[in-house]
C-alpha cells in the first residue's frame, strides 16, 4: 500500500522547536511514507540525528527562500 506524504510546516519557529516537531512527526509516519517539511533554514544538526536513526533525506531550496526537506526510511531488502 502506498501512503500519501505527510506535510509539516515549521517555518517561523525558533530552534529547537522545528527539530522536536520533525522527530515527533517521524514517529507517526508509516513504512513507505515520507515526511515533507517546509523550514526557514537548513537544519544541519538534524541530519546527524536522521542518519543515526536510519532515515534518508534530501533538501532543496525553494524560490521563496525556504527549504523543502524530504525524509523517508529506506526500504530494506527482503
PDB file of N, H, CA, C and O in Angstrom:
ATOM      1  N   UNK A   1       0.837  -1.180   0.000  1.00  0.00           N
ATOM      2  CA  UNK A   1       0.000   0.000   0.000  1.00  0.00           C
ATOM      3  C   UNK A   1       0.883   1.245   0.000  1.00  0.00           C
ATOM      4  O   UNK A   1       1.848   1.328   0.760  1.00  0.00           O
ATOM      5  N   UNK A   2       0.552   2.205  -0.849  1.00  0.00           N
ATOM      6  H   UNK A   2      -0.232   2.138  -1.467  1.00  0.00           H
ATOM      7  CA  UNK A   2       1.300   3.457  -0.933  1.00  0.00           C
ATOM      8  C   UNK A   2       0.609   4.518  -0.080  1.00  0.00           C
ATOM      9  O   UNK A   2      -0.569   4.816  -0.282  1.00  0.00           O
ATOM     10  N   UNK A   3       1.334   5.075   0.857  1.00  0.00           N
ATOM     11  H   UNK A   3       2.290   4.833   1.020  1.00  0.00           H
ATOM     12  CA  UNK A   3       0.809   6.116   1.735  1.00  0.00           C
ATOM     13  C   UNK A   3       1.099   7.478   1.131  1.00  0.00           C
ATOM     14  O   UNK A   3       2.090   7.651   0.421  1.00  0.00           O
ATOM     15  N   UNK A   4       0.240   8.441   1.412  1.00  0.00           N
ATOM     16  H   UNK A   4      -0.565   8.300   1.989  1.00  0.00           H
ATOM     17  CA  UNK A   4       0.497   9.813   0.994  1.00  0.00           C
ATOM     18  C   UNK A   4       1.587  10.413   1.870  1.00  0.00           C
ATOM     19  O   UNK A   4       1.723  10.069   3.044  1.00  0.00           O
ATOM     20  N   UNK A   5       2.363  11.319   1.274  1.00  0.00           N
ATOM     21  H   UNK A   5       2.253  11.598   0.320  1.00  0.00           H
ATOM     22  CA  UNK A   5       3.362  12.045   2.057  1.00  0.00           C
ATOM     23  C   UNK A   5       2.662  12.855   3.141  1.00  0.00           C
ATOM     24  O   UNK A   5       1.544  13.332   2.952  1.00  0.00           O
ATOM     25  N   UNK A   6       3.328  13.000   4.262  1.00  0.00           N
ATOM     26  H   UNK A   6       4.237  12.612   4.415  1.00  0.00           H
ATOM     27  CA  UNK A   6       2.842  13.868   5.335  1.00  0.00           C
ATOM     28  C   UNK A   6       3.571  15.205   5.227  1.00  0.00           C
ATOM     29  O   UNK A   6       4.785  15.237   5.025  1.00  0.00           O
ATOM     30  N   UNK A   7       2.844  16.289   5.358  1.00  0.00           N
ATOM     31  H   UNK A   7       1.858  16.263   5.522  1.00  0.00           H
ATOM     32  CA  UNK A   7       3.426  17.626   5.261  1.00  0.00           C
ATOM     33  C   UNK A   7       3.522  18.264   6.638  1.00  0.00           C
ATOM     34  O   UNK A   7       2.627  18.117   7.471  1.00  0.00           O
ATOM     35  N   UNK A   8       4.620  18.972   6.862  1.00  0.00           N
ATOM     36  H   UNK A   8       5.347  19.090   6.186  1.00  0.00           H
ATOM     37  CA  UNK A   8       4.837  19.666   8.126  1.00  0.00           C
ATOM     38  C   UNK A   8       5.521  20.996   7.825  1.00  0.00           C
ATOM     39  O   UNK A   8       6.600  21.018   7.232  1.00  0.00           O
ATOM     40  N   UNK A   9       4.907  22.094   8.228  1.00  0.00           N
ATOM     41  H   UNK A   9       4.031  22.076   8.710  1.00  0.00           H
ATOM     42  CA  UNK A   9       5.478  23.424   8.034  1.00  0.00           C
ATOM     43  C   UNK A   9       5.971  23.930   9.386  1.00  0.00           C
ATOM     44  O   UNK A   9       5.178  24.192  10.291  1.00  0.00           O
ATOM     45  N   UNK A  10       7.284  24.064   9.510  1.00  0.00           N
ATOM     46  H   UNK A  10       7.928  23.852   8.775  1.00  0.00           H
ATOM     47  CA  UNK A  10       7.869  24.550  10.764  1.00  0.00           C
ATOM     48  C   UNK A  10       8.493  25.932  10.573  1.00  0.00           C
ATOM     49  O   UNK A  10       9.335  26.361  11.363  1.00  0.00           O
ATOM     50  N   UNK A  11       8.073  26.612   9.526  1.00  0.00           N
ATOM     51  H   UNK A  11       7.390  26.264   8.884  1.00  0.00           H
ATOM     52  CA  UNK A  11       8.570  27.957   9.259  1.00  0.00           C
ATOM     53  C   UNK A  11       8.207  28.910  10.386  1.00  0.00           C
ATOM     54  O   UNK A  11       7.118  28.831  10.953  1.00  0.00           O
ATOM     55  N   UNK A  12       9.125  29.807  10.702  1.00  0.00           N
ATOM     56  H   UNK A  12      10.010  29.871  10.241  1.00  0.00           H
ATOM     57  CA  UNK A  12       8.886  30.818  11.714  1.00  0.00           C
ATOM     58  C   UNK A  12       9.152  30.367  13.135  1.00  0.00           C
ATOM     59  O   UNK A  12       9.082  31.173  14.063  1.00  0.00           O
ATOM     60  N   UNK A  13       9.457  29.093  13.322  1.00  0.00           N
ATOM     61  H   UNK A  13       9.515  28.438  12.569  1.00  0.00           H
ATOM     62  CA  UNK A  13       9.725  28.581  14.667  1.00  0.00           C
ATOM     63  C   UNK A  13      11.214  28.685  14.977  1.00  0.00           C
ATOM     64  O   UNK A  13      12.055  28.543  14.089  1.00  0.00           O
ATOM     65  N   UNK A  14      11.524  28.929  16.226  1.00  0.00           N
ATOM     66  H   UNK A  14      10.841  29.044  16.947  1.00  0.00           H
ATOM     67  CA  UNK A  14      12.918  29.027  16.664  1.00  0.00           C
ATOM     68  C   UNK A  14      13.406  27.668  17.161  1.00  0.00           C
ATOM     69  O   UNK A  14      12.636  26.905  17.744  1.00  0.00           O
ATOM     70  N   UNK A  15      14.698  27.362  16.930  1.00  0.00           N
ATOM     71  H   UNK A  15      15.324  27.982  16.456  1.00  0.00           H
ATOM     72  CA  UNK A  15      15.258  26.116  17.449  1.00  0.00           C
ATOM     73  C   UNK A  15      15.101  26.045  18.961  1.00  0.00           C
ATOM     74  O   UNK A  15      15.192  27.070  19.636  1.00  0.00           O
ATOM     75  N   UNK A  16      14.874  24.889  19.489  1.00  0.00           N
ATOM     76  H   UNK A  16      14.800  24.056  18.941  1.00  0.00           H
ATOM     77  CA  UNK A  16      14.891  23.570  18.852  1.00  0.00           C
ATOM     78  C   UNK A  16      13.512  23.089  18.404  1.00  0.00           C
ATOM     79  O   UNK A  16      13.360  21.922  18.043  1.00  0.00           O
ATOM     80  N   UNK A  17      12.501  23.967  18.421  1.00  0.00           N
ATOM     81  H   UNK A  17      12.624  24.916  18.714  1.00  0.00           H
ATOM     82  CA  UNK A  17      11.141  23.523  18.130  1.00  0.00           C
ATOM     83  C   UNK A  17      10.984  22.815  16.782  1.00  0.00           C
ATOM     84  O   UNK A  17      10.295  21.797  16.730  1.00  0.00           O
ATOM     85  N   UNK A  18      11.591  23.303  15.677  1.00  0.00           N
ATOM     86  H   UNK A  18      12.152  24.130  15.719  1.00  0.00           H
ATOM     87  CA  UNK A  18      11.437  22.562  14.421  1.00  0.00           C
ATOM     88  C   UNK A  18      11.937  21.120  14.519  1.00  0.00           C
ATOM     89  O   UNK A  18      11.276  20.202  14.033  1.00  0.00           O
ATOM     90  N   UNK A  19      13.109  20.913  15.150  1.00  0.00           N
ATOM     91  H   UNK A  19      13.646  21.658  15.546  1.00  0.00           H
ATOM     92  CA  UNK A  19      13.642  19.556  15.264  1.00  0.00           C
ATOM     93  C   UNK A  19      12.717  18.680  16.104  1.00  0.00           C
ATOM     94  O   UNK A  19      12.473  17.525  15.756  1.00  0.00           O
ATOM     95  N   UNK A  20      12.210  19.216  17.193  1.00  0.00           N
ATOM     96  H   UNK A  20      12.409  20.154  17.475  1.00  0.00           H
ATOM     97  CA  UNK A  20      11.306  18.447  18.055  1.00  0.00           C
ATOM     98  C   UNK A  20      10.065  18.030  17.278  1.00  0.00           C
ATOM     99  O   UNK A  20       9.658  16.870  17.343  1.00  0.00           O
ATOM    100  N   UNK A  21       9.456  18.961  16.542  1.00  0.00           N
ATOM    101  H   UNK A  21       9.786  19.903  16.489  1.00  0.00           H
ATOM    102  CA  UNK A  21       8.243  18.646  15.783  1.00  0.00           C
ATOM    103  C   UNK A  21       8.516  17.651  14.659  1.00  0.00           C
ATOM    104  O   UNK A  21       7.694  16.775  14.388  1.00  0.00           O
ATOM    105  N   UNK A  22       9.667  17.786  14.007  1.00  0.00           N
ATOM    106  H   UNK A  22      10.334  18.498  14.227  1.00  0.00           H
ATOM    107  CA  UNK A  22      10.027  16.853  12.934  1.00  0.00           C
ATOM    108  C   UNK A  22      10.204  15.446  13.494  1.00  0.00           C
ATOM    109  O   UNK A  22       9.686  14.487  12.923  1.00  0.00           O
ATOM    110  N   UNK A  23      10.925  15.310  14.595  1.00  0.00           N
ATOM    111  H   UNK A  23      11.346  16.089  15.060  1.00  0.00           H
ATOM    112  CA  UNK A  23      11.147  13.980  15.180  1.00  0.00           C
ATOM    113  C   UNK A  23       9.839  13.368  15.673  1.00  0.00           C
ATOM    114  O   UNK A  23       9.641  12.160  15.546  1.00  0.00           O
ATOM    115  N   UNK A  24       8.950  14.177  16.231  1.00  0.00           N
ATOM    116  H   UNK A  24       9.111  15.158  16.334  1.00  0.00           H
ATOM    117  CA  UNK A  24       7.636  13.665  16.642  1.00  0.00           C
ATOM    118  C   UNK A  24       6.844  13.184  15.433  1.00  0.00           C
ATOM    119  O   UNK A  24       6.193  12.141  15.495  1.00  0.00           O
ATOM    120  N   UNK A  25       6.893  13.932  14.335  1.00  0.00           N
ATOM    121  H   UNK A  25       7.422  14.779  14.285  1.00  0.00           H
ATOM    122  CA  UNK A  25       6.173  13.542  13.123  1.00  0.00           C
ATOM    123  C   UNK A  25       6.742  12.251  12.540  1.00  0.00           C
ATOM    124  O   UNK A  25       5.991  11.425  12.022  1.00  0.00           O
ATOM    125  N   UNK A  26       8.056  12.070  12.618  1.00  0.00           N
ATOM    126  H   UNK A  26       8.666  12.741  13.039  1.00  0.00           H
ATOM    127  CA  UNK A  26       8.665  10.842  12.100  1.00  0.00           C
ATOM    128  C   UNK A  26       8.212   9.618  12.883  1.00  0.00           C
ATOM    129  O   UNK A  26       8.157   8.518  12.332  1.00  0.00           O
ATOM    130  N   UNK A  27       7.889   9.792  14.147  1.00  0.00           N
ATOM    131  H   UNK A  27       7.934  10.685  14.594  1.00  0.00           H
ATOM    132  CA  UNK A  27       7.371   8.675  14.947  1.00  0.00           C
ATOM    133  C   UNK A  27       6.003   8.213  14.458  1.00  0.00           C
ATOM    134  O   UNK A  27       5.593   7.086  14.737  1.00  0.00           O
ATOM    135  N   UNK A  28       5.297   9.074  13.731  1.00  0.00           N
ATOM    136  H   UNK A  28       5.630   9.989  13.505  1.00  0.00           H
ATOM    137  CA  UNK A  28       3.937   8.756  13.297  1.00  0.00           C
ATOM    138  C   UNK A  28       3.828   8.294  11.851  1.00  0.00           C
ATOM    139  O   UNK A  28       2.763   7.830  11.444  1.00  0.00           O
ATOM    140  N   UNK A  29       4.899   8.405  11.054  1.00  0.00           N
ATOM    141  H   UNK A  29       5.765   8.782  11.384  1.00  0.00           H
ATOM    142  CA  UNK A  29       4.763   8.006   9.655  1.00  0.00           C
ATOM    143  C   UNK A  29       4.788   6.485   9.527  1.00  0.00           C
ATOM    144  O   UNK A  29       5.374   5.780  10.348  1.00  0.00           O
ATOM    145  N   UNK A  30       4.139   6.008   8.484  1.00  0.00           N
ATOM    146  H   UNK A  30       3.662   6.581   7.817  1.00  0.00           H
ATOM    147  CA  UNK A  30       4.037   4.581   8.204  1.00  0.00           C
ATOM    148  C   UNK A  30       5.210   4.140   7.325  1.00  0.00           C
ATOM    149  O   UNK A  30       5.808   4.970   6.640  1.00  0.00           O
ATOM    150  N   UNK A  31       5.547   2.851   7.335  1.00  0.00           N
ATOM    151  H   UNK A  31       5.061   2.176   7.891  1.00  0.00           H
ATOM    152  CA  UNK A  31       6.585   2.358   6.421  1.00  0.00           C
ATOM    153  C   UNK A  31       6.219   2.712   4.978  1.00  0.00           C
ATOM    154  O   UNK A  31       5.081   2.508   4.554  1.00  0.00           O
ATOM    155  N   UNK A  32       7.170   3.233   4.241  1.00  0.00           N
ATOM    156  H   UNK A  32       8.094   3.399   4.585  1.00  0.00           H
ATOM    157  CA  UNK A  32       6.929   3.625   2.860  1.00  0.00           C
ATOM    158  C   UNK A  32       6.413   5.050   2.710  1.00  0.00           C
ATOM    159  O   UNK A  32       6.310   5.557   1.593  1.00  0.00           O
ATOM    160  N   UNK A  33       6.096   5.688   3.803  1.00  0.00           N
ATOM    161  H   UNK A  33       6.180   5.276   4.711  1.00  0.00           H
ATOM    162  CA  UNK A  33       5.596   7.057   3.774  1.00  0.00           C
ATOM    163  C   UNK A  33       6.763   8.027   3.949  1.00  0.00           C
ATOM    164  O   UNK A  33       7.769   7.696   4.577  1.00  0.00           O
ATOM    165  N   UNK A  34       6.618   9.228   3.386  1.00  0.00           N
ATOM    166  H   UNK A  34       5.801   9.497   2.876  1.00  0.00           H
ATOM    167  CA  UNK A  34       7.657  10.250   3.519  1.00  0.00           C
ATOM    168  C   UNK A  34       7.102  11.456   4.264  1.00  0.00           C
ATOM    169  O   UNK A  34       5.900  11.719   4.238  1.00  0.00           O
ATOM    170  N   UNK A  35       7.985  12.177   4.923  1.00  0.00           N
ATOM    171  H   UNK A  35       8.962  11.964   4.944  1.00  0.00           H
ATOM    172  CA  UNK A  35       7.636  13.420   5.597  1.00  0.00           C
ATOM    173  C   UNK A  35       8.241  14.563   4.792  1.00  0.00           C
ATOM    174  O   UNK A  35       9.451  14.608   4.571  1.00  0.00           O
ATOM    175  N   UNK A  36       7.384  15.490   4.356  1.00  0.00           N
ATOM    176  H   UNK A  36       6.401  15.454   4.536  1.00  0.00           H
ATOM    177  CA  UNK A  36       7.842  16.665   3.621  1.00  0.00           C
ATOM    178  C   UNK A  36       7.761  17.862   4.566  1.00  0.00           C
ATOM    179  O   UNK A  36       6.686  18.199   5.062  1.00  0.00           O
ATOM    180  N   UNK A  37       8.902  18.497   4.811  1.00  0.00           N
ATOM    181  H   UNK A  37       9.775  18.224   4.408  1.00  0.00           H
ATOM    182  CA  UNK A  37       8.995  19.584   5.787  1.00  0.00           C
ATOM    183  C   UNK A  37       9.355  20.883   5.073  1.00  0.00           C
ATOM    184  O   UNK A  37      10.273  20.915   4.254  1.00  0.00           O
ATOM    185  N   UNK A  38       8.631  21.945   5.385  1.00  0.00           N
ATOM    186  H   UNK A  38       7.885  21.919   6.050  1.00  0.00           H
ATOM    187  CA  UNK A  38       9.000  23.286   4.943  1.00  0.00           C
ATOM    188  C   UNK A  38       9.637  23.988   6.134  1.00  0.00           C
ATOM    189  O   UNK A  38       9.066  24.043   7.223  1.00  0.00           O
ATOM    190  N   UNK A  39      10.833  24.522   5.904  1.00  0.00           N
ATOM    191  H   UNK A  39      11.297  24.477   5.019  1.00  0.00           H
ATOM    192  CA  UNK A  39      11.613  25.092   7.004  1.00  0.00           C
ATOM    193  C   UNK A  39      12.366  26.321   6.497  1.00  0.00           C
ATOM    194  O   UNK A  39      12.723  26.395   5.321  1.00  0.00           O
ATOM    195  N   UNK A  40      12.605  27.281   7.388  1.00  0.00           N
ATOM    196  H   UNK A  40      12.315  27.220   8.344  1.00  0.00           H
ATOM    197  CA  UNK A  40      13.229  28.550   7.004  1.00  0.00           C
ATOM    198  C   UNK A  40      14.742  28.490   6.853  1.00  0.00           C
ATOM    199  O   UNK A  40      15.324  29.314   6.147  1.00  0.00           O
ATOM    200  N   UNK A  41      15.384  27.533   7.502  1.00  0.00           N
ATOM    201  H   UNK A  41      14.911  26.864   8.076  1.00  0.00           H
ATOM    202  CA  UNK A  41      16.846  27.437   7.437  1.00  0.00           C
ATOM    203  C   UNK A  41      17.230  25.969   7.280  1.00  0.00           C
ATOM    204  O   UNK A  41      16.489  25.072   7.680  1.00  0.00           O
ATOM    205  N   UNK A  42      18.392  25.745   6.695  1.00  0.00           N
ATOM    206  H   UNK A  42      18.995  26.474   6.370  1.00  0.00           H
ATOM    207  CA  UNK A  42      18.835  24.360   6.523  1.00  0.00           C
ATOM    208  C   UNK A  42      19.173  23.771   7.894  1.00  0.00           C
ATOM    209  O   UNK A  42      19.979  24.344   8.628  1.00  0.00           O
ATOM    210  N   UNK A  43      18.565  22.630   8.247  1.00  0.00           N
ATOM    211  H   UNK A  43      17.912  22.165   7.650  1.00  0.00           H
ATOM    212  CA  UNK A  43      18.702  22.068   9.598  1.00  0.00           C
ATOM    213  C   UNK A  43      19.892  21.117   9.737  1.00  0.00           C
ATOM    214  O   UNK A  43      19.706  19.912   9.906  1.00  0.00           O
ATOM    215  N   UNK A  44      21.097  21.648   9.667  1.00  0.00           N
ATOM    216  H   UNK A  44      21.248  22.626   9.530  1.00  0.00           H
ATOM    217  CA  UNK A  44      22.299  20.802   9.720  1.00  0.00           C
ATOM    218  C   UNK A  44      22.342  19.860  10.924  1.00  0.00           C
ATOM    219  O   UNK A  44      22.687  18.694  10.736  1.00  0.00           O
ATOM    220  N   UNK A  45      22.014  20.285  12.146  1.00  0.00           N
ATOM    221  H   UNK A  45      21.733  21.233  12.299  1.00  0.00           H
ATOM    222  CA  UNK A  45      22.065  19.345  13.282  1.00  0.00           C
ATOM    223  C   UNK A  45      21.098  18.167  13.131  1.00  0.00           C
ATOM    224  O   UNK A  45      21.352  17.081  13.651  1.00  0.00           O
ATOM    225  N   UNK A  46      20.001  18.383  12.427  1.00  0.00           N
ATOM    226  H   UNK A  46      19.794  19.265  12.004  1.00  0.00           H
ATOM    227  CA  UNK A  46      19.019  17.317  12.236  1.00  0.00           C
ATOM    228  C   UNK A  46      19.574  16.184  11.377  1.00  0.00           C
ATOM    229  O   UNK A  46      19.202  15.028  11.578  1.00  0.00           O
ATOM    230  N   UNK A  47      20.445  16.486  10.435  1.00  0.00           N
ATOM    231  H   UNK A  47      20.747  17.425  10.272  1.00  0.00           H
ATOM    232  CA  UNK A  47      20.954  15.461   9.519  1.00  0.00           C
ATOM    233  C   UNK A  47      21.636  14.317  10.267  1.00  0.00           C
ATOM    234  O   UNK A  47      21.435  13.151   9.928  1.00  0.00           O
ATOM    235  N   UNK A  48      22.428  14.636  11.266  1.00  0.00           N
ATOM    236  H   UNK A  48      22.591  15.584  11.541  1.00  0.00           H
ATOM    237  CA  UNK A  48      23.102  13.577  12.041  1.00  0.00           C
ATOM    238  C   UNK A  48      22.085  12.709  12.775  1.00  0.00           C
ATOM    239  O   UNK A  48      22.240  11.490  12.844  1.00  0.00           O
ATOM    240  N   UNK A  49      21.052  13.332  13.320  1.00  0.00           N
ATOM    241  H   UNK A  49      20.926  14.322  13.264  1.00  0.00           H
ATOM    242  CA  UNK A  49      20.011  12.585  14.030  1.00  0.00           C
ATOM    243  C   UNK A  49      19.280  11.662  13.059  1.00  0.00           C
ATOM    244  O   UNK A  49      19.007  10.507  13.388  1.00  0.00           O
ATOM    245  N   UNK A  50      18.964  12.158  11.875  1.00  0.00           N
ATOM    246  H   UNK A  50      19.186  13.096  11.608  1.00  0.00           H
ATOM    247  CA  UNK A  50      18.274  11.334  10.877  1.00  0.00           C
ATOM    248  C   UNK A  50      19.128  10.131  10.487  1.00  0.00           C
ATOM    249  O   UNK A  50      18.638   9.002  10.464  1.00  0.00           O
ATOM    250  N   UNK A  51      20.389  10.366  10.185  1.00  0.00           N
ATOM    251  H   UNK A  51      20.787  11.283  10.204  1.00  0.00           H
ATOM    252  CA  UNK A  51      21.277   9.274   9.778  1.00  0.00           C
ATOM    253  C   UNK A  51      21.448   8.252  10.895  1.00  0.00           C
ATOM    254  O   UNK A  51      21.456   7.047  10.639  1.00  0.00           O
ATOM    255  N   UNK A  52      21.585   8.719  12.114  1.00  0.00           N
ATOM    256  H   UNK A  52      21.579   9.697  12.322  1.00  0.00           H
ATOM    257  CA  UNK A  52      21.747   7.822  13.265  1.00  0.00           C
ATOM    258  C   UNK A  52      20.507   6.946  13.465  1.00  0.00           C
ATOM    259  O   UNK A  52      20.606   5.831  13.975  1.00  0.00           O
ATOM    260  N   UNK A  53      19.349   7.452  13.064  1.00  0.00           N
ATOM    261  H   UNK A  53      19.269   8.358  12.649  1.00  0.00           H
ATOM    262  CA  UNK A  53      18.103   6.709  13.230  1.00  0.00           C
ATOM    263  C   UNK A  53      17.647   6.006  11.959  1.00  0.00           C
ATOM    264  O   UNK A  53      16.518   5.518  11.897  1.00  0.00           O
ATOM    265  N   UNK A  54      18.506   5.945  10.946  1.00  0.00           N
ATOM    266  H   UNK A  54      19.423   6.341  10.996  1.00  0.00           H
ATOM    267  CA  UNK A  54      18.219   5.160   9.753  1.00  0.00           C
ATOM    268  C   UNK A  54      17.349   5.836   8.710  1.00  0.00           C
ATOM    269  O   UNK A  54      16.802   5.161   7.838  1.00  0.00           O
ATOM    270  N   UNK A  55      17.206   7.154   8.778  1.00  0.00           N
ATOM    271  H   UNK A  55      17.650   7.703   9.486  1.00  0.00           H
ATOM    272  CA  UNK A  55      16.399   7.869   7.793  1.00  0.00           C
ATOM    273  C   UNK A  55      17.283   8.457   6.703  1.00  0.00           C
ATOM    274  O   UNK A  55      18.413   8.875   6.957  1.00  0.00           O
ATOM    275  N   UNK A  56      16.750   8.481   5.490  1.00  0.00           N
ATOM    276  H   UNK A  56      15.832   8.142   5.284  1.00  0.00           H
ATOM    277  CA  UNK A  56      17.392   9.167   4.375  1.00  0.00           C
ATOM    278  C   UNK A  56      16.688  10.508   4.204  1.00  0.00           C
ATOM    279  O   UNK A  56      15.562  10.692   4.666  1.00  0.00           O
ATOM    280  N   UNK A  57      17.359  11.440   3.539  1.00  0.00           N
ATOM    281  H   UNK A  57      18.274  11.291   3.164  1.00  0.00           H
ATOM    282  CA  UNK A  57      16.740  12.747   3.338  1.00  0.00           C
ATOM    283  C   UNK A  57      17.293  13.414   2.088  1.00  0.00           C
ATOM    284  O   UNK A  57      18.377  13.083   1.608  1.00  0.00           O
ATOM    285  N   UNK A  58      16.531  14.348   1.582  1.00  0.00           N
ATOM    286  H   UNK A  58      15.650  14.617   1.971  1.00  0.00           H
ATOM    287  CA  UNK A  58      17.001  15.238   0.524  1.00  0.00           C
ATOM    288  C   UNK A  58      16.453  16.620   0.841  1.00  0.00           C
ATOM    289  O   UNK A  58      15.404  16.757   1.472  1.00  0.00           O
ATOM    290  N   UNK A  59      17.166  17.632   0.401  1.00  0.00           N
ATOM    291  H   UNK A  59      18.017  17.521  -0.111  1.00  0.00           H
ATOM    292  CA  UNK A  59      16.722  19.001   0.671  1.00  0.00           C
ATOM    293  C   UNK A  59      16.902  19.825  -0.587  1.00  0.00           C
ATOM    294  O   UNK A  59      17.854  19.631  -1.343  1.00  0.00           O
ATOM    295  N   UNK A  60      15.979  20.747  -0.804  1.00  0.00           N
ATOM    296  H   UNK A  60      15.206  20.905  -0.190  1.00  0.00           H
ATOM    297  CA  UNK A  60      16.091  21.648  -1.943  1.00  0.00           C
ATOM    298  C   UNK A  60      15.655  23.044  -1.513  1.00  0.00           C
ATOM    299  O   UNK A  60      14.741  23.213  -0.706  1.00  0.00           O
ATOM    300  N   UNK A  61      16.337  24.037  -2.077  1.00  0.00           N
ATOM    301  H   UNK A  61      17.079  23.900  -2.733  1.00  0.00           H
ATOM    302  CA  UNK A  61      15.979  25.431  -1.822  1.00  0.00           C
ATOM    303  C   UNK A  61      14.811  25.796  -2.727  1.00  0.00           C
ATOM    304  O   UNK A  61      14.765  25.403  -3.893  1.00  0.00           O
ATOM    305  N   UNK A  62      13.880  26.544  -2.179  1.00  0.00           N
ATOM    306  H   UNK A  62      13.918  26.863  -1.232  1.00  0.00           H
ATOM    307  CA  UNK A  62      12.704  26.972  -2.931  1.00  0.00           C
ATOM    308  C   UNK A  62      12.858  28.438  -3.335  1.00  0.00           C
ATOM    309  O   UNK A  62      13.657  29.167  -2.747  1.00  0.00           O
ATOM    310  N   UNK A  63      12.093  28.868  -4.340  1.00  0.00           N
ATOM    311  H   UNK A  63      11.444  28.276  -4.818  1.00  0.00           H
ATOM    312  CA  UNK A  63      12.165  30.273  -4.768  1.00  0.00           C
ATOM    313  C   UNK A  63      11.761  31.266  -3.676  1.00  0.00           C
ATOM    314  O   UNK A  63      12.144  32.435  -3.734  1.00  0.00           O
ATOM    315  N   UNK A  64      10.989  30.813  -2.679  1.00  0.00           N
ATOM    316  H   UNK A  64      10.678  29.864  -2.631  1.00  0.00           H
ATOM    317  CA  UNK A  64      10.548  31.710  -1.604  1.00  0.00           C
ATOM    318  C   UNK A  64      11.559  31.765  -0.446  1.00  0.00           C
ATOM    319  O   UNK A  64      11.228  32.213   0.651  1.00  0.00           O
ATOM    320  N   UNK A  65      12.795  31.305  -0.701  1.00  0.00           N
ATOM    321  H   UNK A  65      13.065  30.941  -1.592  1.00  0.00           H
ATOM    322  CA  UNK A  65      13.898  31.345   0.273  1.00  0.00           C
ATOM    323  C   UNK A  65      13.687  30.420   1.465  1.00  0.00           C
ATOM    324  O   UNK A  65      14.303  30.598   2.515  1.00  0.00           O
ATOM    325  N   UNK A  66      12.824  29.444   1.300  1.00  0.00           N
ATOM    326  H   UNK A  66      12.324  29.299   0.446  1.00  0.00           H
ATOM    327  CA  UNK A  66      12.646  28.416   2.320  1.00  0.00           C
ATOM    328  C   UNK A  66      13.270  27.136   1.775  1.00  0.00           C
ATOM    329  O   UNK A  66      13.703  27.082   0.624  1.00  0.00           O
ATOM    330  N   UNK A  67      13.309  26.126   2.603  1.00  0.00           N
ATOM    331  H   UNK A  67      12.958  26.170   3.539  1.00  0.00           H
ATOM    332  CA  UNK A  67      13.826  24.832   2.191  1.00  0.00           C
ATOM    333  C   UNK A  67      12.720  23.794   2.276  1.00  0.00           C
ATOM    334  O   UNK A  67      11.867  23.842   3.162  1.00  0.00           O
ATOM    335  N   UNK A  68      12.751  22.855   1.335  1.00  0.00           N
ATOM    336  H   UNK A  68      13.443  22.816   0.615  1.00  0.00           H
ATOM    337  CA  UNK A  68      11.851  21.708   1.383  1.00  0.00           C
ATOM    338  C   UNK A  68      12.707  20.485   1.694  1.00  0.00           C
ATOM    339  O   UNK A  68      13.580  20.103   0.914  1.00  0.00           O
ATOM    340  N   UNK A  69      12.443  19.890   2.828  1.00  0.00           N
ATOM    341  H   UNK A  69      11.734  20.200   3.461  1.00  0.00           H
ATOM    342  CA  UNK A  69      13.190  18.729   3.304  1.00  0.00           C
ATOM    343  C   UNK A  69      12.291  17.511   3.192  1.00  0.00           C
ATOM    344  O   UNK A  69      11.187  17.497   3.738  1.00  0.00           O
ATOM    345  N   UNK A  70      12.753  16.499   2.492  1.00  0.00           N
ATOM    346  H   UNK A  70      13.649  16.510   2.048  1.00  0.00           H
ATOM    347  CA  UNK A  70      12.010  15.259   2.334  1.00  0.00           C
ATOM    348  C   UNK A  70      12.746  14.175   3.117  1.00  0.00           C
ATOM    349  O   UNK A  70      13.946  13.970   2.929  1.00  0.00           O
ATOM    350  N   UNK A  71      12.015  13.480   4.000  1.00  0.00           N
ATOM    351  H   UNK A  71      11.041  13.647   4.152  1.00  0.00           H
ATOM    352  CA  UNK A  71      12.620  12.468   4.876  1.00  0.00           C
ATOM    353  C   UNK A  71      11.865  11.160   4.701  1.00  0.00           C
ATOM    354  O   UNK A  71      10.634  11.154   4.659  1.00  0.00           O
ATOM    355  N   UNK A  72      12.590  10.058   4.600  1.00  0.00           N
ATOM    356  H   UNK A  72      13.590  10.064   4.634  1.00  0.00           H
ATOM    357  CA  UNK A  72      11.968   8.749   4.475  1.00  0.00           C
ATOM    358  C   UNK A  72      12.879   7.689   5.075  1.00  0.00           C
ATOM    359  O   UNK A  72      14.073   7.906   5.281  1.00  0.00           O
ATOM    360  N   UNK A  73      12.283   6.547   5.346  1.00  0.00           N
ATOM    361  H   UNK A  73      11.313   6.371   5.178  1.00  0.00           H
ATOM    362  CA  UNK A  73      13.048   5.413   5.847  1.00  0.00           C
ATOM    363  C   UNK A  73      13.277   4.467   4.679  1.00  0.00           C
ATOM    364  O   UNK A  73      12.313   3.934   4.130  1.00  0.00           O
ATOM    365  N   UNK A  74      14.532   4.243   4.281  1.00  0.00           N
ATOM    366  H   UNK A  74      15.315   4.676   4.727  1.00  0.00           H
ATOM    367  CA  UNK A  74      14.792   3.360   3.144  1.00  0.00           C
ATOM    368  C   UNK A  74      14.223   1.962   3.386  1.00  0.00           C
ATOM    369  O   UNK A  74      14.287   1.437   4.497  1.00  0.00           O
ATOM    370  N   UNK A  75      13.674   1.380   2.344  1.00  0.00           N
ATOM    371  H   UNK A  75      13.622   1.807   1.441  1.00  0.00           H
ATOM    372  CA  UNK A  75      13.129   0.024   2.437  1.00  0.00           C
ATOM    373  C   UNK A  75      14.286  -0.961   2.479  1.00  0.00           C
ATOM    374  O   UNK A  75      15.240  -0.848   1.710  1.00  0.00           O
ATOM    375  N   UNK A  76      14.191  -1.917   3.375  1.00  0.00           N
ATOM    376  H   UNK A  76      13.416  -2.009   3.999  1.00  0.00           H
ATOM    377  CA  UNK A  76      15.232  -2.931   3.471  1.00  0.00           C
ATOM    378  C   UNK A  76      14.890  -4.090   2.549  1.00  0.00           C
ATOM    379  O   UNK A  76      13.724  -4.449   2.388  1.00  0.00           O
ATOM    380  N   UNK A  77      15.911  -4.663   1.953  1.00  0.00           N
ATOM    381  H   UNK A  77      16.858  -4.371   2.083  1.00  0.00           H
ATOM    382  CA  UNK A  77      15.701  -5.809   1.069  1.00  0.00           C
ATOM    383  C   UNK A  77      15.225  -7.004   1.878  1.00  0.00           C
ATOM    384  O   UNK A  77      15.676  -7.237   2.999  1.00  0.00           O
ATOM    385  N   UNK A  78      14.312  -7.748   1.293  1.00  0.00           N
ATOM    386  H   UNK A  78      13.945  -7.558   0.382  1.00  0.00           H
ATOM    387  CA  UNK A  78      13.756  -8.919   1.994  1.00  0.00           C
ATOM    388  C   UNK A  78      14.681 -10.110   1.881  1.00  0.00           C
ATOM    389  O   UNK A  78      14.377 -11.180   2.408  1.00  0.00           O
TER     390      UNK A  78
END
